[in-house]
Amino acid sequence: MNESYVRNVIEAALLAAGKSLQAAELAQLFDDSGRPGTEEIRAALATLEQEYADRGIEIKETAAGFRIQVRRALANEISRLWPERPAKYSRALLETLALIAYRQPITRAEIEAVRGVAVNPNIIKTLLERNWVRVVGHRDVPGRPELLGTTREFLEYFGLRSLDELPPLAQLKSLGEMNMQLELPGAPVSGEGATAAADALVPEAGAGSADEPVLDESASAANHSDADEAGEDDELSADGSGSRELVAAAPSSDD
């Protein structure tokens, strides 16, 4: 089959789909008699990526597959296509999400111990409704608190193929000693570290709908109570569709 034809079909499909497509899904677009293999599909995607090198769009691979999106450098200009005010996520929500992403599986009590403030229930509700977070199990301690982990939607929204692509905390900010009684597995993430990690959670430009979240700079840092932001976070309920396959959470007996 002509390589140019394969490339054109893939390009048209990514533009028309409005979502990420797996290589196997792209292969199904062709007739059985001349269906390209996975290597040919990936080669065509690589060629398109080179062709887009000096253009305003790019090929991006995420956990959900491949998509065509606007380059991050042009996000500010393209955002003017949607004059309505974008949703704003508080720093408290982003810090909570960052802690779940970096420390999963993690309980609400452990999040509160790291940040030093009570977690507003509306924050967890919003993250669950947006399908960025799910319950992956329960901690084997009295009360059996829920363990939280991220989902495929989280990876897709923030333009990540896997959690390995999250910036290392050591590169985000120099973290001080952690003053907490709770010992979590892995490298410690203090309240200061949660702030740095939250700043790293920036969605890919042009990756989704017009309501791309932006950090609410008016929200105070981690040293206040999340209850002050109940009204703001309650307005950020999910508007997405049903659940997809969930990944990137530590295995548990409940999965």
N, C-alpha and C positions, 0 to 999 in steps of 0.2 A: 504493500500500500504506500502511496505517495506520502513522504514525510510532511510536506507542506499541508496536505489535506488533513492529516492527523492533528497537526498543530492548530490549524484553523478551527477544526471542530472543538478541540479542547478550549481554545480561547473563547469561542462563541458560547460554549456551555458555561464557563465560569462567569461570563458577563451576564448571561440570562438567568442563572440559577439564583442569584442573590444570597447564596450561602456557600459554605465550604463543601467541596466534593472530594470523596476518596478516589484513589487511582482506579479501584475496581468499579466505581460508579461511572467514571469517565470511559472505561473500557466498554461498558454496556451500551454506550451510544452508537457503537459500530456494529455492522452486520457480522453474524457468526463466521462467515466465510473469510472475512478480512480483518477480524478483530485484533488490534495490537495488544502485545503483552505489557506487563507492568513496567518492564525496563524501557520499552518504547514510549509509554505514557510519560514516565519520569524524564526521559530524554527530551521529549517535546516540551515539557514544563520547564526544563533547564534552558532550552533554547529561547522560550518566551521570556524567561527571567533575564537573559542576556539582552534581548531586544528592548526590554523595558528599562534597562540600566540608566538611561538618560532621560527618562520620561516621568510623568507625574503619577504613574501607577506602577504597581509591582505585584509579583506573585508571592503570596505568603502561605507557608505551610503551618497549620496549627494541629491540635489534637483531633479536630474534626475533619481534616483533609486540607485541600488547597483552595485558595480564593484569590481573586483580584481585588486589590484595595488601593486607596489613595495613600501616597507616601506621607509619613508622619510630618515631614518638614512643611507640607502644604495644608495641614489640618486646619490651621487658623483661617486661611483664605477660603477653603471649601466649606467651612462651618457657616459662612455667611449665606449659604443656600437655604439654611433653616433659621430664619430670624427669631423664632420663638426661643425663649429662655431655656437653656438646657437644664436637666436635673442636676442638682448639686448634692454631693455626698459629703457628709460631715467627716472631719478628721477622725472622730471616734469610730465611725463605721469603717473607714479605710484601715485604721490601725487594727481593729478587730479582725477584719478580713485578712490582713497581712499576717497576723499571729496564727490564724487558722491555716493559712497557706504554708507558712514556714515551719510550724510546730505540730502539724496534724499527725495523728489524731489528738485532739485537745478538748478538754471540758470547759464549760463556761467558768467554773471556779478557777481554773488554771489561767484563763484569759484575764480574769479580774485580779489574780495575784500578780501577774506580770505588769498590767497597766496601773494597778493601784487604785482603781475605781470600779464601782459596780457597773456591769454591762446593762444598758437599757434593753429590755426585752424586745423593743421594736427594732433594734439593730439586728438581732438574731433572726427575727421574723422576716425582715426585709431580705436578708441574705438567703434565707430558705426559700422565700417566694420567688426570688430571681433565679433560683436553681444554681447559685454560685457555691452553695454549701449544702451538705446533707448530713444526716445522722448515720455514722458508719458503725456504731456499736455502743457499748456501755462499759464504763470503767468498773472493774471488779472490786469495788469498795462499797461500804454502807451507803445506801441510797441509789447505787448504780447510776451515776450521772451519765448523760449522753456524751458520746465522743463525736466531735465535729470534724469533717474533712471537706476538701474542695471537690468539685465536679468537673465533668467535661465542658460544661457551659462556661465555667470559670476560665479554663484554659483557652477556649475559643474566643471569649470576649476580650481577653487581654493579649491575644495573639501569641499564645505559647503552644509549643508541641508537647511539652511535658513540664513537670515541676522543676526538672533539672535546669531549665532556662531562666528560672527566677534568679535575679542578681544575687551573688553571694553577699551575705550580710557584712562580711569583712570589707567588701568593696564599697558598701553604701555609707558606712559611718563607723568610726572607731567606738566600740561599745565599752562602757565601763563595767565594773563589777555589779553583779545582780544581787539585790538585797531582797531575797524572798525565801520562805521556808519550803516552798514546793520545788522539788527537783524534777525538771523535765528532761527527757532524753535529748541528746545532741548538744550543740552549742547554745549557750544562753541567749535569750532575747529579752533585754530589759525594756522598761517603758520608753527609754530613749531609742532603743533599737527598733521598737514597734513603730515609732514615728518615722525613722529612716526607711523601714520596710514599706510603710504606707506610701511614702513618696515614690517608691519604685513601681507601684501599681498604677501604671498609666496605660489605658487601652490603645491599641493600634489605631492610627488615623484611618477613617473611612471604613472601619471594620464592621460597623453595625448600623443601627438606626440613627435618626437625628438626635436622639436624647442621650448622646454620649455624656457620661458623667464627668464633671470637673470638680476639683477639690474646692470645698468651701473655705476660702482663706479667712473668712470672718469667724469660723469655728475656732475655739481655743484649743490649746494642745491637750496632752493627756492628763494634765493635773486637775481636771475638773470632773464633775459628775456627769455621766452620760444622760442622766435623767433630764438635764437642761435641754437636750436635743430631741426629746421625745416627739414633739410636734413635727420637726423637720424630717426625721427619719420615717415617721409614720406615713408621710406623703409619698415615700419612695417605694411603694408596694410594687410587686412584679406585674409586668404587663405581657410577659412572654407566653409561649405556648406550652404544651405538655412536656413531661420529662423525657430526656433522651438517655442514652447509655451513660452511666456515670463511671468516671475513672479517677485516678490520682489520689485515691484514699487508701490508707493502710488497710490490709486485710483484717477482717474481723469475723467472728462467728455468726454475725447477723447478716453478712453479705450473701 
